[in-house]
Amino acid sequence: MTDSSSLPVRDLRQITVRPILHEEDSRWNALMRTHHYLGFRSLVGESLKYVALSGSEWVALLGWGAAAFKCGDRDRWIGWAPPEQFRRLRYIANNQRFLILPEARTPHLASRVLGLCLRRLSSDWRRQFNHPILLAETFVDPSRFAGTCYKAAGWICLGETRGFGRNGGVYYAHGQKKTVWVRPLHARAPAILAAPFDDPLLLGGSMSALPVDSLRLDGETGLFTLLRTTVRDPRKARGIRHNYLSVLLVG
């Protein structure tokens, strides 16, 4: 084991993070397989692999893939209903692997790398898969890690899983509870993910026709609530005869 006191003190301002090149894939896989406590086979779903560098030296690796199909704490925090959840899971990326390479361990490097990666994750995802990422998530084994680097990088701890896994569409109990962490990549991420209709951000900036037949009007995620909490009445009090929500809905 490397003595951390003998490691070089790195200038964190010089750290860069980028997606790996095609010819670097085998090296990334081998390092992750060798040094990560879970080993490595592959990432799940749409995925991107990143490398963090200090000059030309590889210092950390990150792997992002598909979000967990279900997660109680995350789903309650977002506030979405099942129809929106299943349609919009692709706007969440799961940090399935994160590794600081043994010879590169130095204070605050992990949170610096996470922060740099999150700055570009959504744009890289849009370039590769034609849609943005609004929320990052990860699951941390509390018997091994406290999640300190995620907290330092602005992530939110939502709670703890129940210790279930999913294989081939079937859930099973494995008893390994993990802490649930999320990091919004957009200020309105939960509202956009839970809304009864697609935000223009999810449609590449253009609004398509709304599915009127299935549009919910009442409830916490209904149209009335959305308009009441996001649209300010610009009219002066004098002369107002009609509720502005009624005016908007008629329009």
N, C-alpha and C positions, 0 to 999 in steps of 0.2 A: 504494500500500500504506500502511495506517495505521501510524504510528509508535507502538509499544506504550508508549513512555514518556509519550505524551500522553493515554493513555486514563485514565479515572477509576478510582480505587481503590474497589472495591465492597465493601460490607459483606456478606460471604457468608452471614451469618446471616439476611439479609433475602430471600435467594433462595427462590423457591417453584417447584414443578414440578407440572403438572397435564395431563390429556389435553386436546387441543384441542377447541373447540366445533365443531359442524357448519359454522357460517358462517365459521370460520377455516381451513378445509381448503385453499381456493384460495391463501390467503396463505402457508400452511405449504409447500405444494407449490412455489410460485414461488420462495420463498427457498431452499429446498433445491436446486431446479434451478439457480439462479443461483450459489450460493456453495459447494456441495459439489463436490469434485474429480471425483466420479463422475457428477455430475448427478442427475437423478431422473425416474423414470417412475412406479413404484408399488412398494409393499411386497408381499412374497410371503406368501400364506397368511393365516391369522388375524393381524390386525395392529392396533396402536394407535400413534397419533402423540401426542407430548408437546411442550409448550412450557415453557421455564424463563423465569421473569420476575424482574426487579428492579423492584419496584413494578408499574407498568403496562407497562414496557419489555420487549420480547422480547429475550432474551440468548442463548438456545440452543434447538436443536430436536433431538428424538430420535425415531427410528422403529423400532418393534419388529415382527418378523414371524416366520414359521415357521422352525424350526431346520433346519440343514443335514441332508439326508437321510442322509449318511454322513460321518463324520470320524474317522479312525483314532485320533488322540490322544484325542479326547473319548470315543469309544466304549470304548477300553481303560481310561480313567480311571474311567468309570462301571462298567464290568465287566459290561455286560448282554449277553445272548444275542439273536440276531436277532428271535425272536418278541416279546420284551419291548421291544426297540428300536423296532420298527415300530408297536407299540401305544402307546408312551409318548412318542414324539417331540413330541407336542402339549404336553407338560409342560415343554418347553424353548422359550424365546423367544430369537430372534437379534436383537441390536442391529444392524440392517441399515443404519441411518444415524444419525450423530451429528455435529452441527454447532454450533460456537460462532460466533455471528454476528460479522462483522468488527469492528464498532464496539464489541463487548462483551468482547473478549479481555482477560483479567486473570488474574493468577496464581491457581491453585487453583480457578478457577471450574469447569473441566471435571469434576474429581473430585467437587466438591460437587454438581453437577447429577446426575452418575451415581448418587451415593449416595442423593440424595433420590428419584430416579426408582425405584430398586430397592426402596425401602421400601414403595412403593405398587403396584408392578407386578403382583404376584400377585393382590392383592385387586381391582384394576381389571380384570384378565383374567378373574377368576371372575365379576365382575359382567357383563362383556360376552359371555363365551363359555362360562360355566358350568363352568369347571374352573380349578384353580390353575396357577401356574408354579413349578416347583421349582428350575430352573437357568437362568441367563442365559448366553449365549455370544456371542462376536463374533470377527471375523477382521480383523487389522490388517496393512496393507501396510508391511513393515519398511523399504522404500525411502523411505517418507514419514514414518512415525511410529514411535516407540519403544514406544508403549503405556503411557507414563508415567502418564497420567490413570487408566487402568484399574488399573494396579498400585497407585496411591495410593488407589483406591476399593475395594481388597480383592480384586481379581480375580486369578486364577491363570493363569499362562502355561504351557500344556501342551506346547508344541512348535511345529512348523511343518507346514503342509500340503505335499502333494506337487506342487502346481501343476496340479490338475485342476479342471474345472468340469462342471456338469451342465445339459443343455438338452434338454427333451423326453424325459427319461428316459435319455438317452445321455450318458456321460461322455466328455470330450475334454480333451486336454492344452493348457493355455494358458501354462504356464511361470511364472505369477505366484504364487510361493509367499507365503503369509501366515502370521503367527503366530496361534495358537489360544489364546483366552482364555475362561475360564469363571468364573462367580460363583454358588456355591450360595445359594439363597434359603431353604433349610431345612437344619438341621443334619444330617439323614439323607438328603439328596437322592440321593447315589449309590446307597445301599442300597435306597431306596424305588423308584428307577427300575429297578434290576436284579433286584428280588425276583421269584420265580416266581409270586407271586399279588399282587393289587392291595391296597395299603395302604389302610386306611379313609380316609386323607387324600385319596386320589384318588377316593373314592366319596362325597364330601360328608359324611364322618363316619360312614357306616353301612357295615357289612360284609355283602356279599352272599355267596351260597354259593360255595365254592371249586370250581374245575374239577378235581375229584379225579383224573379220568382222565389229565389232562395235567400234573399237579403233579409236579415233580422232587423226589426225596427226597435224593439225594446230589449231590456236586459243590459248587463254591464258592458257587453261588446256590441250592442246594437247601434243603429244609425243615430237615434235620438241622443244617446249618451256621448257618442263620438262628436256630434255637432255641438252639443252643450259644453263639452270640455275643451274643444279646440278652436271654435269660431267665436270671436268677440262681436257683439252687436255694435256696429259703428254709428248707429243713429243717436241723435240727441233725444233726451227724455220727452221734450215738448212735442206733442203732436203724434206720438206713437199710438197706433190703434191695434196693431196686430203683433202677436208674439213672433220674434224673429225666426225661431225654429220653424214655425208654420210657414213663414214666407220662404225660407230656404227649401223646405220640403216640397212646396208647391212649384217653386222654380225648377 
